[in-house]
C-alpha cells in the first residue's frame, strides 16, 4: 500500500514544479485582483486569500487588490433601518446611503483586508479612489426600455458612478515603495461628489491604466459556463461575445464578462474569472496549468 505521506509530498512537489515557469514569467509584473463574493465572507477563505496575495508578492509579482463589499453594506443599512432599493441589479444610492457605503467600503472592509494581509507578513496600504484623486468618476444613468414604454426611461440611481479616468500617481508610488495597494471602489466627480462604482469596472480600469499582465476577477461561480452549464477552461474574446449574443452569458455575470472584454481590448493580455469558493483559488489559477476558472486571452500563445 502506498504511503499517504509520500503521495502528499509528490503532489506538493508537482505543484511547485508547475509553479516555477509562472513565477519566472510574471516576476515583476502587475496583477490586479478583484476580491469579492464568498471569498470575502468565510473566515478560512479570507485568511487564504490574504496568504495568497502575500505569496504572490514574495515571489516577485506586484499584486493590487480592488474589493467589493455588497453584503457588508446591506447588513449595515439594515442595522440603521435604511431601505435598500435596486434598479437593474444596482443599489439606488442616495446621499444617506452613500455615507454608509463609504464608511463600510473605505473603512471597515478595506481595513479588514489590510489587516489580514499584514497578519500574513505583507505590507498593504488601504485607500479609496478618492485618495490621491486616483479614481475620477461620472454619474451612471440607467436606461430602461420595455414594450409598455413609448420611449426609453432614464433612471437616476443616485451616487452610483462609472470610471471616467484613473490617475495612477499614488498607485505607482505605492508599488515602487513595495506596498500592496488595497483599493475601495469609490470615486470623485467633477464637482467633488462621491460615487460608488462597481468593483469589477474599477479593477478593469486600473488594470488597463497600469498595463497589468493579468486581471483576476474572483466570483462565486466556476467561471464562464457553456450552453450545457459546463465550465470553460479557456476561451477567446470573440467566443465570449458569441455566448453573450446567444444569451448563454446573462444576469450577474454580464458586468464581469464585459469588464473582462474591455480589459482585453485595452491591452491586458489575459483575464481570469475564478471561483473564490475554492481554497487558495488565486494561487491555483496563477501557478497551475489546470487553474480553477476561465482564462480569457487576447490571442493564442
Secondary structure, 3 states (H helix, E strand, C coil): CCCHHHHHHHHHHHHHHHHHHHHHHCCCCEEEEEECHHHHCCHHHHHHHHHHHHHHHHCCCEEEEEECCHHHHHHHHHHCCCCCCEECCEECECHHHHHHHHHHHHHHHHHHHHHHHHHCCCCEEEEECCHHHCEEEEEEEEEECCCCCCCCEEEEEEEEEEEEEECCHHHHHHHHCCCEEEEECEEECCCCCEEEECHHHHHHHHHHHCCCCEEEEEECCCCCECCCCCECCEEEHHHHHHHHHCCCCCCCHHHHHHHHHHHHHCCCCEEEEEECCCCCHHHHHHHCCCCCEEEEECCCC
